[in-house]
Amino acid sequence: SRSVVRINASLRFEPPKINIFTKDCRRNGKEATCMRAFVCFTALFLSAHFQAASVGLRYNTTIDERRYSPRAHLDEGGDRVTPRGLELPGGQELCHTLPFHVLDTADYVKPVTFSIDYELEQPEHGPMLDDGWPTSLRVSVPFWNGCNEDEHCVPDLVLDARSDIPSAMEFCRRALRRGNCSAFSLSFDASVFVIESGRRRVAVEATLENRGENAYSTVLNISFSRNLQLASLIPKDDTDINIDCASDDRHPTRRVCNVSYPFFRAKAKVGPPQIPAAGSPGSHLLRINFWALPFWDLRGVLGKLGCDSEEKESTKEDNVAHLNFQLKYEADLLFTRTSSLDYFEIRSNNSLDGSNPIGPPFHCTFTLQNLGFFPVHGVTLKITVPVATRAGNRLLLPTGFRADQEDEDGHVGFSPPRRVAGMDPSGIFPPFPATIPHFPLQNHSNSDVVSIDCEVKLAPNEELNLHLHGNLWMKSLKALKFKALKLSTIAALQRRFRSPFVFREEDPSRQITFEISKPEEWQIPIWIILGSTLGGLLLLALLVLALWKLGFFKSGSRRRAAEREQNSQGME
C-alpha cells in the first residue's frame, strides 16, 4: 500500500509590507526596495505507520502572474523561479528564502501577488497526495501607504492659481505710465484685465499642495475657454513631482494631468509663495501657457484637483481654482493723416477769386493700420469738419467721402453715411461782412460742423484709408474780415460701450488744420503813407523855424566870432 500525505504551504514576507519610501539597495543600477520571502512546507502523513517517512517535493514561484510587467522581481530568476526540489521529512517544516526587490512602479495601490505551485516529485511511486488537497498558494504583500496605523489616508489638497494678465490699474501704471489711473480704471463697466498689444501668450502659474496625508491617484483637471489655446505645460525644474497630461480630441479645451502618480506625498508643497511680475524669474510648480485667440464670448481657466483617497468634505473647497477674466485688448493701431492743403493766401488778383464761389480743392486722408494680432472691431472713427461759422457763413464745402479698404467679399470695412448733410451746396446762406477776431481757430467747439461716424473693422495687418474731398468757400472767405484763420478738421477714435479694446493714447485723435490768411486786408493804403510822410516833413520844418526864432542857430556864430577876435588881438 502507499501512504497518503498532505502538504501544508505558507508564505511570509520580511518586512510584512513594501515600503517604497525607503530605498535600501540597488538593482541593475537603480535604487530599489529589497525584501525577502520565506516559503515553508510541512508534510503530514495520515497513517501513523509512515510518520517517520519523507517525501520529495517540487515547486515554482511566480510574481504578478496576471500582469504583463511585474512590479517585483526575484533577485535570481526575474519574475519566475525555476522549479526547485526538496526532501520533506514527515512532521517537520522546511523553508526556503527568496530575496526580491521592488523598483518604481505606476501602481502602488494594489498589492504584489506571489503564486506558489507545488507537486510531488514522484507522484507514481511512494506517498500520494490526499485527494482534493490544495497544491497551490497565493499570497499578496501590500504596499505601505505611509499613513497612520489605521492605514487610512486622509489628504488635504490645495490648489492655487494666478495669471500674469495685468488689471486695468496695473496696465495703466506699468504700460501707460500715467500718474492718475483711477479715472482710467473707472471708465470700464466692471473690473477688467488688459492684454497688451504685443502679447499673444497668457501664463497661469499654479501651486499644488497636500497639507494632509498621502493622496493616491491625484489628478489635476484643467479646462479653459475657447478664446485660449493651450501652448505648453512646464513643471518646475527642481521638483521630484511629475505631471503627465493627456489631451482628448473630443474635448480640445480640457486637459487631465496625473500629479506625481501614483501618490502625492504628505505635506508636499511646491510652488511660489507669490506670483512674480510678468517676465521676472520665479519658482512655480506648473506654468501653463496659452495662446490668446480673438473670441470674446467665453473667457476663463478652471483647475480642479482631486484624488482617489477620501478627503474630508470640509477641506474640498480649496481644491478648485477658477480664473475668470473680463478681458480687454490693447488696440495696436497706427493712426496717421495727410492733407493736400495746409496754407492758402487770399489775394485780390487770385485767379480763383471773382464770381466763382468755389475755392481751391483739398484732399484729407486719415489712415488706420492694425499692427496687432487681433482683429479690431467695436471702434468708431468720428470726423468733424468745420463747414460754417456760428453766424451762418460757409467756410468749407465737403464734396465727397470714401474709403479704399475692402474685405475678401468686396465690402467696405466700416459703415459711413453715403450722403453727409452739409455736402450739398444748395441752401447755402448768403455771406455778409463780419469780423472773426476772437476765434481765429475754427473747430467743432465754435463753429457748425459736419460729423461723419465710421464703424471700424480691421483684420490683423489690414489698412483703412478714409478720404475727404472738398473746396474752400471763397465767397464767404472774401467777405469775412480776418488776418489769419485756421480751420481744424479732427478725427477721433472712440470706444463703443462694451468694446473689447482699449487705447494706449489718452486722446487718440488726429487733426488737420488749414491756415488761411488775407494780407491785403491789413495793408496800409498809399494815401495814408504819403500823408504821414508830408505831415512829418511839415512838423520838422516848423521845429527848425522855432529854433531859428529863438536864436539857437545865432548863438553858435557869435561864439565863433568872439573866438576869432580874441585870436587876432593876441597876435598883435
Buried (B, 14 or more C-beta within 10 A) or exposed (E): EEBBBBBEBBBEBEEEBBBBEEBEEEBEEEEBBBBEBEBEBBBBBEEEEBEEBBBBBBBBBBBBEEEEEBBBBBEEBEBBBEEBEBEBBBEEEBEBEBEBBBBEBEBBBEBBBBBBBBBBBEEEEBBBBBEEEEEEBEBEBBBBBBBEEEEEBBBBBBBBBBBBBBBBBBBBBBBBEEEEBEEBBEEBEEEBBBBBBEBBBBBBBBBBBBBBBBBBBBBBBBBBBEBBBBBEBBBBEEBEBEBEBEEEEEEEBBBBBBBBBBBBBBEBBBBBEEBEEBEEEEBBBBBBBBBBBBEBEEBBBBBBBBBBBEBEEEBEEBBBBEBEBBBBBBBBBEBEBEBEBEEBEBEEEBEBBEEEBBBEEBEBBBBBBBBBBBEBBBBBBBBBBBBBBEBBBBBBBBBEBEBEBEEEEEEBBBEBEEEBEBBEBEEBEEBEEBEBEEBEBBBBEBBBBBEBBBBBBBBEEBBBBBBBBBBBBBBBBBEBEBEBBBBBBBBBBBBEEEBBBBBBEEEBBBEBBBBBBBEEEEEEEEEEEEEEEEEEEEEEEEEEEEEEEEEEEEEEEEEEEEEEEEEEEEEE
